[in-house]
Amino acid sequence: MLSSAMWWLLGLLSCVLLVAVVFFLTSRRYKVFSERCLRPPGPLVIDSKQRDERLKKGFRSDRVPPALDAVVIGSGVGGLTAAALLAKAGKKVLVLEQHDQAGGCTHTFQNKGFEFDVGIHYLGQLHENSLLRITLDQITDGQLQFARLGKHFDTLILGQADQRREYHIHAGKTEMAASLKKQFPGEEKAIDEFMRLMKLASQRTALIAILKMIPYWLVIFLVRTGLLAHISSVFRLATTSHSELMSRLTQNKDLQALSAYLFYGVPPKESSFLINALLLHHYKRGAYYPRGGASEIAFHIIPVIQQAGGAVLVRAPVQRILLNQQGKTYGVTVLKGQEEIEVRAPVVISNAGIFNTYQKFLPQHVQEKPEMQSLLGRVRHGMGSFLVFVGLDGTKEELGIVSTNFWMYKDNDLDSLMERYSSLTRDQVLGNIPMMFITFPSAKDPTANIRHPGDTFNIQSLLTDI
C-alpha cells in the first residue's frame, strides 16, 4: 500500500534533516555530503548467496563491532538512512533487525520462483538534481538506479458495475493539471487552485521542520497566540482536514475522491490536507521503480554503514533500551535463544515505531511518566491492510500487463466508505472490502526478465481490520 511509501519518504527525509542538523551543530570535522563518494553503478547482483550475505546476516555476539557510537533499532529505510548518514560522518553504527531480512518495507521475498515486494511500489521526485535523488545517491554512493514509469502512472476507478468511472493520472509539470481538466470539464478553477495549493505545500513544508529546531517554548507561544498561521499559510493547510478544504474548492464528489485517492489508512476527513497534497505532488514530476526490485534500496545502503566499521544484523529482537541511574541510555539488550545479550553504545535510535519504543523498550517507570502518557494518548494506530500476492506464468508482453497502478473504490465518498467499513464486525468484513490497490512490479522493472526469466507477478492490497 502507499502508506509504506509515504512513511518511507517521511522517515528518510526526517532522518536526513535530523542527522544533518546534529552534525552541523556539534562537529565540523567531517563533510557528510560529498560528490567524491559517487561512483558509476556496479553490475546488478542476482546471486542469492551474495545478496543474503548482505541482507540476511544473522545476529551473533562476535559480529557486534567494538566501540560502537550508536545502535539503531529497526532496519526500515528511516533506520538505515540514519545509520548511513552517521557512518558518512565517521561513526560506527550497528543496526539491529528482528526480521530475517533487512530493509523493512523495502524488502522482497521469493515463493515458488516468484519475487514479491511488500511496500515500495513506486516513488516520485527522483528527477535529476531533486533532493530525494541527491539523498539516495549519498546514502548508496550512487549505486541505486531507478526506472521511470510511463506518464500515465495511476488509474483511479470509482463505483461498481454500470456505475463505474475511470480516471487517469498523468505525470508532468503541466500534464497532470491538463489531464484532469479534460476529465473534469467545468472544474478548471478548482483544479487550478488545488494545483496551486499543492505547489505551496511543497515549497513551504520546510517551515514545519523548522519548528523542530527552535525552542519548544517559542513553538508553544506561536501556536497559542495564532501567530504561526500568519507566518505562512502552510500551517493552516497542515491543520485543515482534507475533506473540509476540498469541499470549499468543488462539489464534484469524484474530483474530491481523486484528490485523496492515494489512501494510506486515514480517511480524508481525519487527514491533513497538507499530507494528501504532498503525496500527489510527490508524483507530479514522474513515478519511478528501483531497477532490480525494492530490496536494492537496503542492499546498497548497507555497504555505506559497513565502510565505517558498522554492521546490519538480522534475527536480532531488541528487548530493552538500557538506561543508567541518570536516565541516560547506554545500549540495548537483544534476545538470542533464551539469553539477553547487552549491546552497549552511548546513542540509541529507534526506528521501531512510537508504540514499540515507548511501551515496550523503555523501563516501566519511564513509560508511566505523565508526559509519556500524554504523548501516547495523542496518537493511535491507522487502519490496517492485507496483501494478496499472485504469481503468473508468462512475460508482461504475453499477459498484457502494464506498469500502471490501479486504485479501486466502491464509491466516491471515501469518508463514508471507510466509516462504514470500520464499523463492521470481523465476520462482516470479507464481503465488504471497500477498496483495492493492484500493481505489477515486474512490469515496472526492466531487469525482471533477467532475474526471473518467464515469470511475472502482481500484488493486490486489500483493506481489512487486522
C-alpha positions in Angstrom: 0.0 0.0 0.0 1.0 3.6 -0.4 1.1 4.0 3.3 4.5 2.3 3.2 5.8 4.7 0.5 4.6 7.7 2.4 6.2 6.7 5.8 9.3 5.5 3.8 9.7 9.0 2.4 8.9 10.9 5.6 11.2 8.6 7.6 14.1 9.1 5.1 13.7 12.9 4.9 13.3 13.2 8.7 16.5 11.3 9.3 18.4 13.3 6.8 17.3 16.5 8.4 17.9 15.3 12.0 21.4 14.0 11.4 22.4 16.9 9.2 21.4 19.4 11.9 23.1 17.5 14.7 26.4 17.3 12.9 26.2 20.9 11.7 25.8 22.0 15.3 28.2 19.6 17.0 31.0 18.8 14.6 32.8 20.4 11.7 35.4 17.6 11.3 33.5 15.6 8.7 32.0 16.6 5.5 28.9 14.3 5.5 27.8 15.0 1.9 30.3 14.9 -0.9 30.3 14.2 -4.7 33.5 12.2 -4.3 31.6 9.3 -2.8 29.7 8.8 -6.0 30.9 6.2 -8.4 29.4 4.5 -11.6 26.8 1.9 -10.7 28.1 -1.6 -10.4 26.6 -4.6 -12.2 23.3 -6.0 -10.9 23.9 -8.7 -8.3 21.5 -11.5 -8.8 23.4 -14.3 -7.0 21.2 -15.2 -4.0 24.2 -16.1 -1.7 25.8 -12.7 -2.3 22.5 -10.9 -1.6 21.8 -13.0 1.5 25.3 -12.3 2.9 24.4 -8.6 3.0 20.7 -8.6 3.7 20.3 -11.6 5.9 23.4 -11.6 8.1 22.2 -13.0 11.5 23.0 -11.6 14.9 25.8 -13.1 16.9 27.9 -11.6 19.7 31.1 -11.9 17.7 29.6 -9.9 14.9 28.9 -6.9 17.0 31.5 -4.3 16.2 33.6 -3.0 19.1 33.4 0.6 20.4 30.1 1.4 18.9 29.0 5.1 18.5 25.3 4.2 18.1 22.7 1.4 17.9 19.7 1.7 15.6 16.7 -0.4 16.3 15.0 -1.5 13.1 16.3 -1.6 9.5 13.4 0.3 7.8 14.6 3.0 5.5 14.5 5.5 8.3 16.8 3.4 10.4 19.2 2.6 7.6 19.3 6.2 6.5 20.1 7.4 9.9 22.9 4.8 10.2 24.3 5.6 6.8 24.5 9.3 7.5 26.2 8.7 10.8 28.6 6.3 9.1 29.4 9.0 6.5 30.2 11.3 9.4 32.8 8.7 10.7 30.5 7.0 13.2 30.4 3.2 13.9 26.8 2.1 13.9 25.0 -1.2 14.5 21.6 -1.7 13.0 19.5 -4.5 14.7 16.6 -6.0 12.9 14.2 -8.6 14.4 13.1 -9.9 10.9 15.2 -12.4 8.9 15.9 -9.8 6.3 17.0 -6.1 6.4 15.1 -3.4 4.7 11.6 -3.0 6.4 9.1 -2.1 3.7 11.8 -2.2 1.1 12.4 -5.9 1.5 11.3 -8.6 -1.0 10.7 -12.3 -0.7 10.5 -15.2 -3.1 7.9 -18.0 -3.2 7.7 -20.8 -5.8 10.1 -19.0 -8.1 8.3 -15.6 -8.0 9.7 -12.5 -6.3 7.3 -10.1 -4.5 7.9 -6.7 -2.9 5.9 -5.7 0.1 5.9 -1.9 0.3 7.8 0.2 -2.2 5.6 0.0 -5.3 6.6 3.3 -6.8 8.4 6.5 -5.8 8.3 10.1 -7.1 10.6 13.2 -7.1 13.6 11.3 -8.4 14.2 13.6 -11.3 17.7 14.9 -11.8 19.0 17.1 -9.0 16.0 16.5 -6.8 16.5 16.4 -3.1 15.4 12.8 -2.8 17.6 11.8 -5.7 20.7 13.5 -4.2 19.9 12.0 -0.8 19.6 8.4 -2.2 22.9 8.9 -4.1 24.6 10.0 -0.9 23.4 7.0 1.2 24.2 4.5 -1.5 27.3 6.0 -3.0 25.4 6.4 -6.3 24.7 2.7 -6.7 20.9 2.8 -6.6 19.2 3.1 -10.0 15.6 3.7 -11.0 13.4 3.1 -14.0 10.9 5.8 -14.8 7.3 4.6 -15.4 5.1 5.9 -18.2 3.4 9.3 -17.9 0.1 7.6 -17.1 1.2 6.0 -13.9 -2.1 5.6 -12.0 -5.7 4.8 -12.8 -8.5 5.5 -10.4 -11.7 3.5 -10.6 -14.8 4.7 -8.7 -18.1 2.8 -8.4 -19.2 -0.6 -9.5 -20.7 -2.4 -12.5 -22.6 0.0 -14.8 -21.8 3.0 -12.4 -18.1 2.6 -12.8 -16.0 5.7 -13.7 -12.3 5.6 -14.7 -9.8 8.4 -14.3 -6.2 8.5 -15.5 -3.4 10.3 -13.5 -0.6 11.7 -15.7 2.8 12.9 -14.6 4.3 16.2 -15.8 4.6 19.8 -14.6 1.7 20.8 -16.8 0.3 17.5 -17.9 -1.2 16.5 -14.6 -3.5 19.5 -14.4 -4.2 19.5 -18.2 -5.3 15.8 -18.0 -7.6 16.4 -15.0 -9.2 19.4 -16.8 -10.0 17.2 -19.8 -11.6 14.6 -17.5 -13.5 17.1 -15.3 -14.9 19.8 -17.7 -16.2 22.7 -15.7 -13.9 22.2 -12.8 -10.9 24.1 -14.2 -10.9 26.7 -11.5 -11.0 24.1 -8.7 -8.2 22.1 -10.4 -6.0 25.2 -10.8 -6.5 26.2 -7.1 -5.7 22.6 -6.0 -2.5 22.6 -8.1 -1.6 26.0 -6.6 -2.0 24.6 -3.1 0.0 21.5 -4.0 2.9 23.7 -5.1 2.6 25.9 -2.0 2.6 22.8 0.2 5.8 21.5 -1.5 7.6 24.8 -1.3 6.8 25.7 2.3 6.8 22.4 4.1 10.3 23.0 5.3 8.9 25.7 7.6 7.2 23.0 9.6 10.6 21.2 10.0 12.0 24.4 11.5 9.6 24.1 14.4 11.7 21.1 15.5 14.8 23.3 15.6 13.6 26.3 17.6 13.0 26.3 21.4 9.8 24.4 22.5 8.5 27.4 24.5 8.7 29.5 21.3 6.7 27.0 19.4 4.0 26.9 22.1 3.9 30.7 22.0 3.5 30.9 18.2 0.7 28.2 18.3 -1.3 29.7 21.2 -1.2 33.2 20.0 -2.2 32.3 16.5 1.0 33.9 15.1 2.0 30.7 13.4 -0.8 30.9 10.9 0.3 34.4 9.9 3.9 33.3 9.2 2.8 31.1 6.3 -0.5 29.6 5.1 1.3 26.2 5.0 0.5 25.9 8.8 -3.2 26.3 8.1 -3.0 23.6 5.4 -1.4 21.3 7.9 -4.2 21.7 10.4 -7.1 21.7 8.0 -8.7 18.4 7.1 -8.6 17.3 3.5 -12.3 16.9 3.2 -13.0 20.3 4.7 -10.7 22.1 2.3 -11.7 20.2 -0.8 -15.4 20.9 -0.1 -14.6 24.6 -0.5 -13.0 24.1 -3.8 -15.5 21.8 -5.5 -18.8 19.9 -5.0 -17.8 17.3 -7.6 -17.5 14.1 -5.4 -15.4 12.3 -8.0 -12.9 15.1 -8.0 -12.9 15.2 -4.2 -12.1 11.5 -4.2 -9.4 11.8 -6.8 -7.6 14.4 -4.7 -7.3 11.8 -1.8 -7.1 8.6 -3.8 -3.5 7.8 -2.6 -5.0 6.2 0.6 -2.6 5.5 3.5 -5.0 4.3 6.2 -6.6 7.6 7.3 -9.9 8.8 5.7 -9.8 12.4 4.2 -11.9 13.9 7.0 -9.3 12.9 9.5 -6.2 13.5 7.5 -4.3 16.8 6.9 -4.8 18.5 3.5 -1.1 19.1 3.5 -0.2 15.4 3.6 -2.6 14.5 0.8 -1.4 17.4 -1.3 2.3 16.4 -0.8 1.5 12.8 -1.8 0.1 13.8 -5.1 2.7 16.4 -5.7 5.3 13.7 -5.0 4.5 12.1 -8.3 3.9 15.3 -10.3 7.4 15.0 -12.0 7.0 11.3 -12.6 6.9 7.9 -10.9 9.9 5.5 -10.6 10.7 1.9 -9.6 14.1 0.6 -8.3 16.0 -1.3 -11.0 16.5 -4.8 -9.6 13.5 -4.6 -7.2 12.7 -2.8 -4.0 15.4 -4.8 -2.0 18.1 -2.9 -4.0 17.5 0.1 -1.6 18.7 -1.7 1.5 21.2 -3.7 -0.5 23.1 -0.6 -1.5 22.7 1.3 1.8 24.3 -1.4 4.0 27.8 -1.2 2.5 28.0 2.5 3.4 27.3 1.6 7.0 29.9 -1.2 6.8 32.6 1.1 5.4 32.8 3.0 8.7 33.1 -0.3 10.7 29.4 -0.7 11.4 27.1 -3.6 10.7 23.4 -4.6 9.9 22.4 -7.8 11.7 19.0 -9.5 11.5 17.2 -12.0 13.7 18.1 -9.6 16.5 14.9 -8.8 18.5 15.7 -5.9 20.8 14.1 -6.4 24.3 15.0 -3.3 26.2 16.7 0.1 25.9 19.2 0.3 28.8 19.2 3.4 31.0 21.7 4.3 33.8 20.7 6.0 37.1 20.9 9.4 35.5 18.4 8.4 32.8 21.0 8.3 30.0 21.0 5.4 27.6 24.0 3.1 27.3 22.7 0.4 25.0 20.1 -2.3 24.4 19.6 -5.9 25.0 19.0 -8.5 22.3 17.3 -11.8 22.7 19.5 -14.7 21.4 17.8 -18.0 22.2 16.9 -17.8 25.9 19.6 -15.2 26.7 19.5 -11.4 26.7 22.8 -10.1 25.3 23.8 -6.5 26.1 25.0 -4.3 23.2 26.5 -1.1 24.5 26.5 2.3 22.8 26.1 5.9 24.0 23.4 6.6 21.5 20.2 4.6 20.7 18.0 5.5 17.8 14.6 3.6 17.5 13.1 3.0 14.1 10.6 0.5 15.6 7.6 2.9 15.9 6.3 5.0 18.7 4.3 2.3 20.4 7.2 -0.3 20.5 9.7 2.4 21.6 7.7 3.9 24.4 5.5 0.9 25.5 8.0 -2.0 25.1 11.6 -0.9 25.1 11.7 1.7 27.8 11.6 0.9 31.5 8.3 0.8 33.3 9.0 3.9 35.4 9.7 5.9 32.2 6.6 4.6 30.5 4.5 5.8 33.4 5.6 9.4 33.3 2.7 11.8 32.7 4.4 13.4 29.7 4.8 9.9 28.1 1.2 9.0 28.7 0.1 12.4 27.3 2.2 11.8 24.2 0.9 8.3 23.6 -2.7 9.5 24.2 -2.5 11.8 21.2 -1.7 9.0 18.7 -3.4 5.9 17.5 -2.9 3.1 15.1 -4.1 3.7 11.5 -6.3 1.3 9.5 -4.6 -1.9 8.6 -4.4 -3.8 5.3 -3.5 -7.2 4.0 -1.8 -8.2 0.8 -2.6 -10.9 -1.7 0.4 -12.0 -3.7 -0.3 -13.6 -7.1 2.3 -15.2 -9.4 1.5 -15.5 -13.1 3.5 -17.6 -15.6 4.5 -15.6 -18.7 6.1 -12.3 -19.7 4.4 -9.0 -19.4 4.0 -8.9 -23.2 2.3 -12.3 -23.3 0.0 -11.4 -20.4 -0.7 -7.8 -21.4 0.2 -6.3 -18.0 1.3 -2.7 -17.7 3.3 -0.6 -15.2 0.2 1.5 -14.4 -1.2 1.1 -10.8 -4.9 0.6 -10.2 -6.8 2.1 -7.3 -10.4 0.9 -7.0 -13.1 2.3 -4.6 -16.7 1.1 -4.3 -18.0 4.7 -4.4 -16.7 8.3 -4.4 -17.4 9.2 -0.7 -14.2 7.9 0.8 -15.1 9.2 4.3 -18.4 7.3 4.4 -16.9 4.3 2.7 -14.2 4.0 5.4 -16.5 4.8 8.3 -18.9 2.1 7.3 -16.1 -0.4 6.8 -14.5 0.4 10.2 -17.9 -0.3 11.9 -18.2 -3.8 10.6 -17.6 -6.9 12.7 -14.8 -9.3 11.8 -17.3 -11.7 10.2 -18.8 -9.0 8.0 -15.5 -7.8 6.6 -14.9 -10.4 3.9 -17.7 -9.5 1.6 -17.4 -5.7 2.2 -13.9 -4.7 1.1 -14.2 -1.0 0.3 -11.1 -0.6 -1.9 -8.3 -2.4 -3.7 -4.9 -1.5 -4.9 -3.3 -3.5 -7.8 0.2 -3.2 -9.0 2.6 -5.2 -11.2 6.2 -4.8 -10.1 7.6 -7.0 -12.9 6.1 -4.7 -15.5 7.9 -1.7 -13.8 11.4 -3.3 -13.5 13.3 -3.7 -16.8 15.6 -6.3 -15.1 12.7 -8.6 -14.1 13.1 -10.9 -17.1 16.8 -11.1 -16.4 16.4 -12.0 -12.7 13.3 -14.3 -13.2 13.0 -15.4 -16.9 9.5 -16.1 -18.0 7.8 -15.1 -14.7 5.7 -12.1 -13.7 3.5 -11.3 -10.7 1.2 -8.8 -9.3 0.2 -7.6 -5.8 -3.3 -6.9 -4.7 -3.6 -4.8 -1.5 -7.0 -5.1 0.2 -8.2 -3.2 3.3 -9.0 -5.2 6.4 -9.3 -4.7 10.1 -6.3 -6.7 11.2 
